[in-house]
Amino acid sequence: EKHPTEPTVSYGVTKLAIEKYLLLFQQLHGVDITILRVANPFGERQRLETAQGVVGAFLSKALKNQSIEIWGDGKVIRDYIYISDVADACADALGYKGEHSVFNIGSGIGTSLNELVDVIESTLGKKLEREYLPSRSFDVPISVLDISLARKELNWHPSVCLRDGLQKTLAWLNQII
């Protein structure tokens, strides 16, 4: 929560601007604000047709026997969190009355894109074709959230590991694809 915020893409700038406006509103009007900075959520009912959500995109392509497109060498690391853990964090934050306003919500575990595809392959029991594309300059090499403040203040912790979340998401995808 104390890490410098210097977004390099418009999506991040917009999220930070909203956060700053909420904190300003809190300061000016004394309204309690709780902001959850959510890592990379995935799970049932994720929109597959958008460019966001690499887990949903990879799973959808895997089930359709399409190649998985990876920007760069696949070593970019992200923090993936299953959607029910995000919902639990939201519920836990509703009653929070402490001094903090911003909480990181993630698994606290880093997984590279290559590792993510490995877990998907293991879960599906089949090899997937990977297509490596040129890397993108705006991709941060490592983004893993420190969730210790949420653990302490909200008494929250993630309970669904990546593999179990993938299995649940796959079960849902198999019903709609």
MDTraj code that builds the backbone (N, CA, C; nanometers):
import mdtraj as md
import numpy as np

residues = "GLU LYS HIS PRO THR GLU PRO THR VAL SER TYR GLY VAL THR LYS LEU ALA ILE GLU LYS TYR LEU LEU LEU PHE GLN GLN LEU HIS GLY VAL ASP ILE THR ILE LEU ARG VAL ALA ASN PRO PHE GLY GLU ARG GLN ARG LEU GLU THR ALA GLN GLY VAL VAL GLY ALA PHE LEU SER LYS ALA LEU LYS ASN GLN SER ILE GLU ILE TRP GLY ASP GLY LYS VAL ILE ARG ASP TYR ILE TYR ILE SER ASP VAL ALA ASP ALA CYS ALA ASP ALA LEU GLY TYR LYS GLY GLU HIS SER VAL PHE ASN ILE GLY SER GLY ILE GLY THR SER LEU ASN GLU LEU VAL ASP VAL ILE GLU SER THR LEU GLY LYS LYS LEU GLU ARG GLU TYR LEU PRO SER ARG SER PHE ASP VAL PRO ILE SER VAL LEU ASP ILE SER LEU ALA ARG LYS GLU LEU ASN TRP HIS PRO SER VAL CYS LEU ARG ASP GLY LEU GLN LYS THR LEU ALA TRP LEU ASN GLN ILE ILE".split()
xyz = np.array([
    [0.0816, -0.1196, 0.0000],
    [0.0000, 0.0000, 0.0000],
    [0.0860, 0.1260, 0.0000],
    [0.2079, 0.1154, 0.0488],
    [0.2987, 0.2305, 0.0563],
    [0.3927, 0.2386, -0.0634],
    [0.3867, 0.1405, -0.1517],
    [0.4744, 0.1397, -0.2683],
    [0.4428, 0.2596, -0.3571],
    [0.5443, 0.3216, -0.4159],
    [0.5167, 0.4352, -0.5060],
    [0.4218, 0.3951, -0.6186],
    [0.3309, 0.4858, -0.6506],
    [0.2355, 0.4608, -0.7590],
    [0.2739, 0.5479, -0.8772],
    [0.3281, 0.4856, -0.9780],
    [0.3697, 0.5537, -1.1005],
    [0.3206, 0.4737, -1.2211],
    [0.1896, 0.4719, -1.2453],
    [0.1382, 0.3918, -1.3575],
    [0.1936, 0.4401, -1.4918],
    [0.2115, 0.3451, -1.5824],
    [0.2683, 0.3759, -1.7137],
    [0.1701, 0.3542, -1.8282],
    [0.0463, 0.3176, -1.7947],
    [-0.0579, 0.3015, -1.8969],
    [-0.1840, 0.3727, -1.8487],
    [-0.2708, 0.4074, -1.9413],
    [-0.3897, 0.4854, -1.9074],
    [-0.4809, 0.4116, -1.8088],
    [-0.4883, 0.2801, -1.8178],
    [-0.5712, 0.2017, -1.7268],
    [-0.5277, 0.2255, -1.5818],
    [-0.3978, 0.2190, -1.5571],
    [-0.3452, 0.2402, -1.4234],
    [-0.3619, 0.3839, -1.3764],
    [-0.3434, 0.4782, -1.4669],
    [-0.3610, 0.6199, -1.4336],
    [-0.5054, 0.6457, -1.3917],
    [-0.6000, 0.5890, -1.4642],
    [-0.7420, 0.6069, -1.4328],
    [-0.7756, 0.5475, -1.2964],
    [-0.7271, 0.4267, -1.2691],
    [-0.7527, 0.3638, -1.1393],
    [-0.6948, 0.4469, -1.0254],
    [-0.5738, 0.4984, -1.0439],
    [-0.5108, 0.5792, -0.9402],
    [-0.5844, 0.7117, -0.9214],
    [-0.6304, 0.7714, -1.0296],
    [-0.7046, 0.8976, -1.0196],
    [-0.8332, 0.8776, -0.9391],
    [-0.9042, 0.7699, -0.9647],
    [-1.0266, 0.7406, -0.8892],
    [-0.9934, 0.7236, -0.7417],
    [-0.8874, 0.6491, -0.7134],
    [-0.8455, 0.6287, -0.5754],
    [-0.8144, 0.7628, -0.5075],
    [-0.7413, 0.8491, -0.5769],
    [-0.7049, 0.9799, -0.5204],
    [-0.8288, 1.0662, -0.4962],
    [-0.9239, 1.0631, -0.5872],
    [-1.0490, 1.1380, -0.5669],
    [-1.1265, 1.0861, -0.4460],
    [-1.1300, 0.9552, -0.4281],
    [-1.1982, 0.8983, -0.3119],
    [-1.1310, 0.9418, -0.1815],
    [-0.9986, 0.9386, -0.1800],
    [-0.9260, 0.9816, -0.0601],
    [-0.9447, 1.1307, -0.0332],
    [-0.9522, 1.2103, -0.1389],
    [-0.9793, 1.3532, -0.1228],
    [-1.1190, 1.3741, -0.0652],
    [-1.2162, 1.3010, -0.1155],
    [-1.3539, 1.3087, -0.0657],
    [-1.3582, 1.2720, 0.0831],
    [-1.2804, 1.1703, 0.1197],
    [-1.2725, 1.1304, 0.2604],
    [-1.2175, 1.2451, 0.3449],
    [-1.1114, 1.3065, 0.2960],
    [-1.0476, 1.4149, 0.3703],
    [-1.1398, 1.5370, 0.3819],
    [-1.2075, 1.5718, 0.2737],
    [-1.2911, 1.6917, 0.2726],
    [-1.4230, 1.6744, 0.3466],
    [-1.4796, 1.5543, 0.3405],
    [-1.6148, 1.5344, 0.3922],
    [-1.6239, 1.4336, 0.5071],
    [-1.5124, 1.3762, 0.5476],
    [-1.5125, 1.2858, 0.6616],
    [-1.5834, 1.1536, 0.6384],
    [-1.6000, 1.1168, 0.5135],
    [-1.6661, 0.9902, 0.4798],
    [-1.5632, 0.8769, 0.4882],
    [-1.6024, 0.7656, 0.5491],
    [-1.5130, 0.6501, 0.5550],
    [-1.5002, 0.5877, 0.4164],
    [-1.3778, 0.5731, 0.3720],
    [-1.3494, 0.5149, 0.2409],
    [-1.2594, 0.3930, 0.2624],
    [-1.2918, 0.2835, 0.1982],
    [-1.2042, 0.1667, 0.1974],
    [-1.1810, 0.1280, 0.0524],
    [-1.0562, 0.1286, 0.0136],
    [-1.0168, 0.0991, -0.1242],
    [-0.9452, -0.0354, -0.1254],
    [-0.9885, -0.1231, -0.2127],
    [-0.9230, -0.2516, -0.2302],
    [-0.8485, -0.2507, -0.3624],
    [-0.7195, -0.2658, -0.3568],
    [-0.6367, -0.2771, -0.4776],
    [-0.6269, -0.4261, -0.5105],
    [-0.7087, -0.4688, -0.6029],
    [-0.7198, -0.6109, -0.6361],
    [-0.6184, -0.6475, -0.7440],
    [-0.5494, -0.7572, -0.7226],
    [-0.4478, -0.8061, -0.8164],
    [-0.5123, -0.8435, -0.9504],
    [-0.4993, -0.9651, -0.9932],
    [-0.5541, -1.0139, -1.1198],
    [-0.6601, -1.1195, -1.0906],
    [-0.7856, -1.0761, -1.0770],
    [-0.8906, -1.1709, -1.0414],
    [-0.9305, -1.2590, -1.1599],
    [-0.9749, -1.3789, -1.1272],
    [-1.0259, -1.4686, -1.2303],
    [-1.1315, -1.5574, -1.1674],
    [-1.2141, -1.6139, -1.2534],
    [-1.3157, -1.7071, -1.2050],
    [-1.4393, -1.7072, -1.2913],
    [-1.5413, -1.7729, -1.2389],
    [-1.6664, -1.7864, -1.3125],
    [-1.7230, -1.6500, -1.3491],
    [-1.7875, -1.6469, -1.4631],
    [-1.8555, -1.5296, -1.5184],
    [-1.7610, -1.4192, -1.5639],
    [-1.6348, -1.4515, -1.5775],
    [-1.5383, -1.3562, -1.6309],
    [-1.5674, -1.3366, -1.7788],
    [-1.5652, -1.2117, -1.8210],
    [-1.5913, -1.1829, -1.9623],
    [-1.4725, -1.2268, -2.0461],
    [-1.4967, -1.3173, -2.1360],
    [-1.3884, -1.3747, -2.2160],
    [-1.3576, -1.2926, -2.3407],
    [-1.4501, -1.2085, -2.3812],
    [-1.4325, -1.1355, -2.5071],
    [-1.3504, -1.0079, -2.4925],
    [-1.3125, -0.9716, -2.3695],
    [-1.2327, -0.8507, -2.3499],
    [-1.0850, -0.8865, -2.3460],
    [-1.0016, -0.7861, -2.3570],
    [-0.8571, -0.8081, -2.3556],
    [-0.8041, -0.8255, -2.2132],
    [-0.8853, -0.7976, -2.1142],
    [-0.8403, -0.8111, -1.9766],
    [-0.8702, -0.9503, -1.9240],
    [-0.7843, -0.9960, -1.8372],
    [-0.8071, -1.1251, -1.7746],
    [-0.7361, -1.2375, -1.8455],
    [-0.6051, -1.2462, -1.8261],
    [-0.5251, -1.3451, -1.8965],
    [-0.5683, -1.4878, -1.8629],
    [-0.6101, -1.5132, -1.7404],
    [-0.6509, -1.6493, -1.7036],
    [-0.7713, -1.6922, -1.7863],
    [-0.8735, -1.6083, -1.7913],
    [-0.9917, -1.6405, -1.8713],
    [-0.9593, -1.6550, -2.0182],
    [-0.8748, -1.5657, -2.0692],
    [-0.8362, -1.5715, -2.2105],
    [-0.7600, -1.7005, -2.2409],
    [-0.6642, -1.7364, -2.1553],
    [-0.5876, -1.8584, -2.1766],
    [-0.6762, -1.9826, -2.1672],
    [-0.7644, -1.9868, -2.0680],
    [-0.8522, -2.1029, -2.0525],
    [-0.9468, -2.1174, -2.1714],
    [-1.0013, -2.0059, -2.2166],
    [-1.0923, -2.0087, -2.3306],
    [-1.0213, -2.0632, -2.4538],
    [-0.9008, -2.0136, -2.4795],
    [-0.8243, -2.0609, -2.5960],
    [-0.7876, -2.2086, -2.5810],
    [-0.7522, -2.2471, -2.4603],
    [-0.7143, -2.3873, -2.4368],
    [-0.8310, -2.4808, -2.4656],
    [-0.9502, -2.4430, -2.4217],
    [-1.0675, -2.5280, -2.4438],
    [-1.1096, -2.5320, -2.5910],
    [-1.0724, -2.4285, -2.6643],
    [-1.1045, -2.4241, -2.8077],
    [-0.9890, -2.4767, -2.8925],
    [-0.8875, -2.5330, -2.8262],
    [-0.7679, -2.5853, -2.8941],
    [-0.6994, -2.4808, -2.9802],
    [-0.6966, -2.3576, -2.9329],
    [-0.6269, -2.2483, -3.0005],
    [-0.4941, -2.2239, -2.9295],
    [-0.3993, -2.1656, -3.0005],
    [-0.2693, -2.1385, -2.9388],
    [-0.2818, -2.0257, -2.8362],
    [-0.1967, -2.0333, -2.7351],
    [-0.1919, -1.9336, -2.6289],
    [-0.0893, -1.8279, -2.6701],
    [-0.1343, -1.7034, -2.6822],
    [-0.0438, -1.5941, -2.7191],
    [0.0173, -1.5337, -2.5932],
    [0.1498, -1.5323, -2.5895],
    [0.2230, -1.4774, -2.4755],
    [0.3114, -1.3645, -2.5255],
    [0.2928, -1.2467, -2.4682],
    [0.3756, -1.1309, -2.5035],
    [0.5085, -1.1431, -2.4310],
    [0.6176, -1.1481, -2.5050],
    [0.7503, -1.1621, -2.4454],
    [0.7866, -1.3073, -2.4251],
    [0.8778, -1.3302, -2.3292],
    [0.9301, -1.4650, -2.3064],
    [0.8497, -1.5467, -2.2055],
    [0.7417, -1.4893, -2.1534],
    [0.6561, -1.5611, -2.0593],
    [0.7036, -1.5557, -1.9154],
    [0.8063, -1.4752, -1.8899],
    [0.8612, -1.4667, -1.7541],
    [0.7994, -1.3535, -1.6715],
    [0.7072, -1.2772, -1.7319],
    [0.6365, -1.1727, -1.6579],
    [0.5574, -1.2400, -1.5453],
    [0.5698, -1.1864, -1.4247],
    [0.5076, -1.2478, -1.3064],
    [0.3933, -1.1606, -1.2576],
    [0.2810, -1.2268, -1.2303],
    [0.1621, -1.1584, -1.1783],
    [0.1072, -1.2355, -1.0593],
    [0.0211, -1.1679, -0.9870],
    [-0.0458, -1.2214, -0.8682],
    [-0.1908, -1.2480, -0.9096],
    [-0.2302, -1.3755, -0.9151],
    [-0.3649, -1.4143, -0.9563],
    [-0.4469, -1.4517, -0.8344],
    [-0.5708, -1.4030, -0.8301],
    [-0.6575, -1.4314, -0.7156],
    [-0.7951, -1.4751, -0.7647],
    [-0.8449, -1.5807, -0.7032],
    [-0.9748, -1.6353, -0.7399],
    [-1.0864, -1.5426, -0.6910],
    [-1.1902, -1.5310, -0.7675],
    [-1.2951, -1.4314, -0.7459],
    [-1.3674, -1.4448, -0.6115],
    [-1.3837, -1.5659, -0.5602],
    [-1.4508, -1.5784, -0.4299],
    [-1.3656, -1.5182, -0.3185],
    [-1.2338, -1.5210, -0.3337],
    [-1.1474, -1.4568, -0.2355],
    [-1.1615, -1.3049, -0.2421],
    [-1.1808, -1.2514, -0.3620],
    [-1.2063, -1.1074, -0.3767],
    [-1.3391, -1.0711, -0.3104],
    [-1.4412, -1.1523, -0.3332],
    [-1.5722, -1.1270, -0.2716],
    [-1.5619, -1.1312, -0.1196],
    [-1.4849, -1.2259, -0.0669],
    [-1.4655, -1.2333, 0.0782],
    [-1.3959, -1.1080, 0.1304],
    [-1.2976, -1.0589, 0.0576],
    [-1.2269, -0.9370, 0.0984],
    [-1.3217, -0.8178, 0.0997],
    [-1.4075, -0.8096, -0.0007],
    [-1.5070, -0.7006, -0.0047],
    [-1.5996, -0.7082, 0.1159],
    [-1.6455, -0.8276, 0.1474],
    [-1.7349, -0.8454, 0.2626],
    [-1.6631, -0.8095, 0.3927],
    [-1.5392, -0.8512, 0.4048],
    [-1.4629, -0.8206, 0.5261],
    [-1.4359, -0.6713, 0.5391],
    [-1.4192, -0.6028, 0.4265],
    [-1.3897, -0.4590, 0.4289],
    [-1.5118, -0.3750, 0.4643],
    [-1.6314, -0.4281, 0.4438],
    [-1.7534, -0.3504, 0.4689],
    [-1.7636, -0.2988, 0.6121],
    [-1.7238, -0.3795, 0.7065],
    [-1.7375, -0.3390, 0.8461],
    [-1.6113, -0.2785, 0.9058],
    [-1.5101, -0.2575, 0.8237],
    [-1.3822, -0.2079, 0.8756],
    [-1.3940, -0.0637, 0.9230],
    [-1.3443, -0.0370, 1.0433],
    [-1.3500, 0.0976, 1.1014],
    [-1.2124, 0.1450, 1.1484],
    [-1.1069, 0.0852, 1.0996],
    [-0.9723, 0.1207, 1.1429],
    [-0.9173, 0.2433, 1.0737],
    [-0.7892, 0.2655, 1.0930],
    [-0.7232, 0.3866, 1.0434],
    [-0.6783, 0.3791, 0.8980],
    [-0.6742, 0.2616, 0.8400],
    [-0.6244, 0.2444, 0.7028],
    [-0.7377, 0.2566, 0.6015],
    [-0.7033, 0.3064, 0.4842],
    [-0.8039, 0.3233, 0.3796],
    [-0.7773, 0.2381, 0.2556],
    [-0.6545, 0.1925, 0.2390],
    [-0.6153, 0.1205, 0.1177],
    [-0.5584, -0.0152, 0.1557],
    [-0.6082, -0.1196, 0.0869],
    [-0.5625, -0.2557, 0.1128],
    [-0.5324, -0.3268, -0.0181],
    [-0.4205, -0.3994, -0.0205],
    [-0.3883, -0.4863, -0.1328],
    [-0.4628, -0.6183, -0.1155],
    [-0.5273, -0.6625, -0.2222],
    [-0.5999, -0.7895, -0.2211],
    [-0.5458, -0.8750, -0.3356],
    [-0.4765, -0.9799, -0.2996],
    [-0.4195, -1.0713, -0.3977],
    [-0.3912, -1.2037, -0.3296],
    [-0.3231, -1.2899, -0.3998],
    [-0.2826, -1.4170, -0.3388],
    [-0.1533, -1.3995, -0.2614],
    [-0.0752, -1.2977, -0.2988],
    [0.0558, -1.2785, -0.2391],
    [0.1602, -1.3709, -0.2995],
    [0.1218, -1.4416, -0.4057],
    [0.2098, -1.5389, -0.4716],
    [0.2281, -1.4987, -0.6175],
    [0.3513, -1.4969, -0.6634],
    [0.3800, -1.4634, -0.8023],
    [0.3819, -1.5866, -0.8907],
    [0.3211, -1.5728, -1.0077],
    [0.3172, -1.6815, -1.1060],
    [0.3501, -1.6223, -1.2425],
    [0.4508, -1.6772, -1.3087],
    [0.4843, -1.6286, -1.4425],
    [0.3811, -1.6782, -1.5431],
    [0.3765, -1.6151, -1.6585],
    [0.2849, -1.6596, -1.7634],
    [0.3165, -1.8031, -1.8052],
    [0.4457, -1.8358, -1.8135],
    [0.4834, -1.9734, -1.8475],
    [0.4338, -2.0714, -1.7421],
    [0.4477, -2.0359, -1.6140],
    [0.3988, -2.1223, -1.5065],
    [0.2470, -2.1351, -1.5120],
    [0.1789, -2.0256, -1.5441],
    [0.0335, -2.0296, -1.5549],
    [-0.0095, -2.1288, -1.6626],
    [0.0546, -2.1246, -1.7786],
    [0.0210, -2.2187, -1.8856],
    [0.0551, -2.3609, -1.8428],
    [0.1660, -2.3779, -1.7704],
    [0.2011, -2.5119, -1.7190],
    [0.0900, -2.5663, -1.6300],
    [0.0362, -2.4837, -1.5407],
    [-0.0696, -2.5285, -1.4492],
    [-0.1973, -2.5591, -1.5270],
    [-0.2275, -2.4770, -1.6282],
    [-0.3451, -2.5029, -1.7117],
    [-0.3280, -2.6361, -1.7844],
    [-0.2087, -2.6598, -1.8403],
    [-0.1823, -2.7871, -1.9079],
    [-0.1992, -2.9050, -1.8130],
    [-0.1458, -2.8911, -1.6936],
    [-0.1561, -2.9976, -1.5937],
    [-0.3018, -3.0222, -1.5544],
    [-0.3767, -2.9143, -1.5391],
    [-0.5177, -2.9260, -1.5008],
    [-0.5994, -2.9908, -1.6118],
    [-0.5714, -2.9539, -1.7358],
    [-0.6441, -3.0096, -1.8506],
    [-0.5912, -3.1469, -1.8921],
    [-0.4681, -3.1772, -1.8542],
    [-0.4077, -3.3047, -1.8942],
    [-0.3680, -3.3079, -2.0393],
    [-0.3326, -3.1904, -2.0957],
    [-0.2879, -3.1876, -2.2345],
    [-0.1910, -3.0721, -2.2567],
    [-0.1058, -3.0886, -2.3570],
    [-0.0110, -2.9842, -2.3947],
    [-0.0831, -2.8779, -2.4762],
    [-0.0443, -2.7529, -2.4555],
    [-0.1024, -2.6415, -2.5297],
    [0.0033, -2.5778, -2.6167],
    [-0.0399, -2.5299, -2.7318],
    [0.0519, -2.4595, -2.8205],
    [0.0694, -2.3174, -2.7694],
    [0.1948, -2.2751, -2.7584],
    [0.2266, -2.1398, -2.7122],
    [0.2860, -2.0609, -2.8278],
    [0.2355, -1.9395, -2.8442],
    [0.2876, -1.8505, -2.9481],
    [0.3461, -1.7276, -2.8780],
    [0.4774, -1.7144, -2.8848],
    [0.5449, -1.6021, -2.8197],
    [0.5530, -1.4838, -2.9154],
    [0.5016, -1.3710, -2.8698],
    [0.4988, -1.2476, -2.9476],
    [0.6004, -1.1490, -2.8898],
    [0.6321, -1.0429, -2.9621],
    [0.7268, -0.9450, -2.9065],
    [0.6770, -0.8887, -2.7732],
    [0.7706, -0.8637, -2.6829],
    [0.7334, -0.8096, -2.5525],
    [0.6787, -0.6685, -2.5671],
    [0.6057, -0.6244, -2.4648],
    [0.5461, -0.4910, -2.4649],
    [0.6216, -0.4054, -2.3632],
    [0.6546, -0.2851, -2.3997],
    [0.7377, -0.1988, -2.3151],
    [0.6701, -0.1616, -2.1840],
    [0.5383, -0.1619, -2.1794],
    [0.4676, -0.1179, -2.0601],
    [0.4414, -0.2301, -1.9593],
    [0.4755, -0.3536, -1.9920],
    [0.4524, -0.4635, -1.8987],
    [0.5563, -0.4607, -1.7869],
    [0.5097, -0.4429, -1.6641],
    [0.5963, -0.4468, -1.5475],
    [0.6449, -0.5902, -1.5309],
    [0.7751, -0.6124, -1.5097],
    [0.8259, -0.7500, -1.5021],
    [0.7641, -0.8331, -1.3894],
    [0.7466, -0.7731, -1.2716],
    [0.6936, -0.8472, -1.1566],
    [0.5916, -0.7613, -1.0839],
    [0.4739, -0.8170, -1.0603],
    [0.3723, -0.7494, -0.9810],
    [0.3061, -0.8518, -0.8887],
    [0.3516, -0.8526, -0.7630],
    [0.2968, -0.9408, -0.6608],
    [0.2625, -0.8520, -0.5418],
    [0.1404, -0.8626, -0.4932],
    [0.0950, -0.7750, -0.3866],
    [0.1312, -0.8274, -0.2480],
    [0.1714, -0.7346, -0.1616],
    [0.1922, -0.7644, -0.0198],
    [0.0553, -0.7522, 0.0465],
    [0.0009, -0.8621, 0.0945],
    [-0.1344, -0.8627, 0.1500],
    [-0.1359, -0.8665, 0.3022],
    [-0.0214, -0.8381, 0.3640],
    [-0.0119, -0.8495, 0.5104],
    [-0.1034, -0.7507, 0.5833],
    [-0.1238, -0.6309, 0.5295],
    [-0.2113, -0.5348, 0.5966],
    [-0.3564, -0.5836, 0.5955],
    [-0.4015, -0.6385, 0.4845],
    [-0.5383, -0.6925, 0.4770],
    [-0.5539, -0.8115, 0.5714],
    [-0.4517, -0.8948, 0.5808],
    [-0.4560, -1.0076, 0.6755],
    [-0.4744, -0.9561, 0.8175],
    [-0.3956, -0.8541, 0.8534],
    [-0.3963, -0.8026, 0.9904],
    [-0.5219, -0.7223, 1.0216],
    [-0.5533, -0.6256, 0.9377],
    [-0.6607, -0.5306, 0.9679],
    [-0.8005, -0.5825, 0.9343],
    [-0.8122, -0.6558, 0.8242],
    [-0.9432, -0.7064, 0.7818],
    [-0.9658, -0.8506, 0.8282],
    [-0.8610, -0.9113, 0.8819],
    [-0.8661, -1.0521, 0.9181],
    [-0.9059, -1.1375, 0.7977],
    [-0.8490, -1.1005, 0.6839],
    [-0.8801, -1.1660, 0.5572],
    [-0.7573, -1.2403, 0.5071],
    [-0.7831, -1.3479, 0.4388],
    [-0.6755, -1.4186, 0.3686],
    [-0.7366, -1.4970, 0.2523],
    [-0.6608, -1.5126, 0.1451],
    [-0.7132, -1.5926, 0.0337],
    [-0.7198, -1.7393, 0.0741],
    [-0.8207, -1.8094, 0.0246],
    [-0.8368, -1.9499, 0.0623],
    [-0.8371, -2.0451, -0.0574],
    [-0.8414, -1.9914, -0.1798],
    [-0.8448, -2.0765, -0.2990],
    [-0.7119, -2.0617, -0.3735],
    [-0.6383, -2.1708, -0.3847],
    [-0.5101, -2.1667, -0.4564],
    [-0.5349, -2.1587, -0.6079],
    [-0.4317, -2.1245, -0.6803],
    [-0.4428, -2.1074, -0.8252],
    [-0.4989, -2.2326, -0.8929],
    [-0.4441, -2.3472, -0.8604],
    [-0.4890, -2.4726, -0.9250],
    [-0.6378, -2.4990, -0.8989],
    [-0.6818, -2.4833, -0.7734],
    [-0.8228, -2.5068, -0.7411],
    [-0.9123, -2.4043, -0.8106],
    [-0.8684, -2.2791, -0.8146],
    [-0.9451, -2.1755, -0.8839],
    [-0.9563, -2.2048, -1.0323],
    [-0.8478, -2.2539, -1.0917],
    [-0.8511, -2.2911, -1.2334],
    [-0.9487, -2.4054, -1.2572],
    [-0.9494, -2.5042, -1.1685],
    [-1.0421, -2.6169, -1.1843],
    [-1.1868, -2.5698, -1.1769],
    [-1.2169, -2.4804, -1.0834],
    [-1.3535, -2.4280, -1.0715],
    [-1.3910, -2.3463, -1.1954],
    [-1.2987, -2.2660, -1.2430],
    [-1.3248, -2.1826, -1.3605],
    [-1.3425, -2.2702, -1.4844],
    [-1.2618, -2.3734, -1.4968],
    [-1.2752, -2.4665, -1.6099],
    [-1.4097, -2.5374, -1.6083],
    [-1.4544, -2.5774, -1.4917],
    [-1.5855, -2.6431, -1.4817],
    [-1.6947, -2.5507, -1.5340],
    [-1.6866, -2.4226, -1.4994],
    [-1.7847, -2.3254, -1.5477],
    [-1.7713, -2.3050, -1.6978],
    [-1.6470, -2.2888, -1.7464],
    [-1.6251, -2.2674, -1.8901],
    [-1.6751, -2.3850, -1.9724],
    [-1.6566, -2.5053, -1.9226],
    [-1.7033, -2.6234, -1.9963],
    [-1.8549, -2.6225, -2.0141],
    [-1.9262, -2.5522, -1.9282],
    [-2.0719, -2.5422, -1.9410],
    [-2.1130, -2.4399, -2.0448],
    [-2.0281, -2.3380, -2.0698],
    [-2.0702, -2.2301, -2.1609],
    [-2.0026, -2.2350, -2.2968],
    [-1.8941, -2.3083, -2.3089],
    [-1.8240, -2.3118, -2.4389],
    [-1.8661, -2.4331, -2.5173],
])
top = md.Topology()
chain = top.add_chain()
for i, resn in enumerate(residues, 1):
    res = top.add_residue(resn, chain, resSeq=i)
    for name in ("N", "CA", "C"):
        top.add_atom(name, md.element.get_by_symbol(name[0]), res)
traj = md.Trajectory(xyz[None], top)
